[in-house]
Amino acid sequence: MSITEVITVISALTVVIGIAVSLLNKRIEDTNRRIDDTNKRIDELRQDMDKRFDKIEQDIREIRQLLYKVLEVPHKEDK
């Protein structure tokens, strides 16, 4: 093999590897962007669920207070 053929083979391999790396980097960036979007949606859903649970807890407290008032046993008078 002459030096020209060796340089040509090395150049061709460099170009092929460069293209492959470029495509791989693009796929990795796309995947990272999708992961970030998914994480953002999950955080929004978690915040919404937290708000709903807080509302449910508050409703339960109110119901409990009403039940205490309704079921309150009258005190016997001291004699």
Short mmCIF file of the C-alpha atoms (twelve columns), coordinates in Angstrom:
data_MODEL
# 
_entry.id   MODEL 
# 
loop_
_atom_site.group_PDB 
_atom_site.id 
_atom_site.type_symbol 
_atom_site.label_atom_id 
_atom_site.label_alt_id 
_atom_site.label_comp_id 
_atom_site.label_asym_id 
_atom_site.label_seq_id 
_atom_site.Cartn_x 
_atom_site.Cartn_y 
_atom_site.Cartn_z 
_atom_site.pdbx_PDB_model_num 
ATOM 1  C CA . MET A 1  0.000   0.000  0.000  1 
ATOM 2  C CA . SER A 2  1.336   3.406  -0.870 1 
ATOM 3  C CA . ILE A 3  1.193   6.401  1.441  1 
ATOM 4  C CA . THR A 4  -1.579  7.931  -0.672 1 
ATOM 5  C CA . GLU A 5  -3.799  4.881  -0.187 1 
ATOM 6  C CA . VAL A 6  -3.129  4.869  3.577  1 
ATOM 7  C CA . ILE A 7  -4.021  8.578  3.852  1 
ATOM 8  C CA . THR A 8  -7.166  7.977  1.780  1 
ATOM 9  C CA . VAL A 9  -8.280  5.097  4.003  1 
ATOM 10 C CA . ILE A 10 -7.570  7.102  7.168  1 
ATOM 11 C CA . SER A 11 -9.433  10.117 5.758  1 
ATOM 12 C CA . ALA A 12 -12.414 7.993  4.769  1 
ATOM 13 C CA . LEU A 13 -12.535 6.362  8.221  1 
ATOM 14 C CA . THR A 14 -12.262 9.774  9.883  1 
ATOM 15 C CA . VAL A 15 -15.194 11.096 7.840  1 
ATOM 16 C CA . VAL A 16 -17.339 8.027  8.561  1 
ATOM 17 C CA . ILE A 17 -16.539 8.143  12.282 1 
ATOM 18 C CA . GLY A 18 -17.169 11.915 12.347 1 
ATOM 19 C CA . ILE A 19 -20.591 11.488 10.742 1 
ATOM 20 C CA . ALA A 20 -21.469 8.662  13.121 1 
ATOM 21 C CA . VAL A 21 -20.428 10.726 16.158 1 
ATOM 22 C CA . SER A 22 -22.376 13.720 14.891 1 
ATOM 23 C CA . LEU A 23 -25.537 11.649 14.431 1 
ATOM 24 C CA . LEU A 24 -25.072 10.016 17.818 1 
ATOM 25 C CA . ASN A 25 -24.655 13.408 19.520 1 
ATOM 26 C CA . LYS A 26 -27.854 14.632 17.856 1 
ATOM 27 C CA . ARG A 27 -29.749 11.571 19.101 1 
ATOM 28 C CA . ILE A 28 -28.368 12.066 22.611 1 
ATOM 29 C CA . GLU A 29 -29.438 15.738 22.595 1 
ATOM 30 C CA . ASP A 30 -32.925 14.787 21.370 1 
ATOM 31 C CA . THR A 31 -33.208 12.139 24.066 1 
ATOM 32 C CA . ASN A 32 -32.056 14.586 26.756 1 
ATOM 33 C CA . ARG A 33 -34.605 17.151 25.545 1 
ATOM 34 C CA . ARG A 34 -37.383 14.559 25.712 1 
ATOM 35 C CA . ILE A 35 -36.280 13.512 29.188 1 
ATOM 36 C CA . ASP A 36 -36.318 17.163 30.316 1 
ATOM 37 C CA . ASP A 37 -39.815 17.627 28.869 1 
ATOM 38 C CA . THR A 38 -41.025 14.463 30.575 1 
ATOM 39 C CA . ASN A 39 -39.512 15.538 33.904 1 
ATOM 40 C CA . LYS A 40 -41.205 18.926 33.569 1 
ATOM 41 C CA . ARG A 41 -44.588 17.261 32.938 1 
ATOM 42 C CA . ILE A 42 -44.075 14.906 35.878 1 
ATOM 43 C CA . ASP A 43 -43.234 17.865 38.151 1 
ATOM 44 C CA . GLU A 44 -46.374 19.704 37.007 1 
ATOM 45 C CA . LEU A 45 -48.497 16.624 37.661 1 
ATOM 46 C CA . ARG A 46 -46.881 16.149 41.086 1 
ATOM 47 C CA . GLN A 47 -47.612 19.769 42.007 1 
ATOM 48 C CA . ASP A 48 -51.207 19.360 40.869 1 
ATOM 49 C CA . MET A 49 -51.564 16.189 42.927 1 
ATOM 50 C CA . ASP A 50 -50.071 17.928 45.961 1 
ATOM 51 C CA . LYS A 51 -52.626 20.734 45.624 1 
ATOM 52 C CA . ARG A 52 -55.451 18.229 45.325 1 
ATOM 53 C CA . PHE A 53 -54.248 16.272 48.366 1 
ATOM 54 C CA . ASP A 54 -53.961 19.503 50.351 1 
ATOM 55 C CA . LYS A 55 -57.548 20.342 49.408 1 
ATOM 56 C CA . ILE A 56 -58.713 16.846 50.403 1 
ATOM 57 C CA . GLU A 57 -56.886 17.103 53.735 1 
ATOM 58 C CA . GLN A 58 -58.517 20.463 54.394 1 
ATOM 59 C CA . ASP A 59 -61.945 19.045 53.525 1 
ATOM 60 C CA . ILE A 60 -61.379 16.114 55.882 1 
ATOM 61 C CA . ARG A 61 -60.399 18.521 58.687 1 
ATOM 62 C CA . GLU A 62 -63.573 20.527 58.112 1 
ATOM 63 C CA . ILE A 63 -65.724 17.385 58.084 1 
ATOM 64 C CA . ARG A 64 -64.061 16.156 61.271 1 
ATOM 65 C CA . GLN A 65 -64.694 19.469 63.013 1 
ATOM 66 C CA . LEU A 66 -68.343 19.383 61.954 1 
ATOM 67 C CA . LEU A 67 -68.690 15.813 63.186 1 
ATOM 68 C CA . TYR A 68 -67.162 16.787 66.536 1 
ATOM 69 C CA . LYS A 69 -69.732 19.551 66.865 1 
ATOM 70 C CA . VAL A 70 -72.656 17.343 65.835 1 
ATOM 71 C CA . LEU A 71 -71.652 14.370 67.967 1 
ATOM 72 C CA . GLU A 72 -70.537 16.356 70.959 1 
ATOM 73 C CA . VAL A 73 -71.793 14.793 74.164 1 
ATOM 74 C CA . PRO A 74 -73.475 17.317 76.445 1 
ATOM 75 C CA . HIS A 75 -71.762 17.738 79.805 1 
ATOM 76 C CA . LYS A 76 -73.591 16.627 82.911 1 
ATOM 77 C CA . GLU A 77 -74.176 19.318 85.439 1 
ATOM 78 C CA . ASP A 78 -72.291 19.009 88.710 1 
ATOM 79 C CA . LYS A 79 -74.513 18.520 91.749 1 
# 
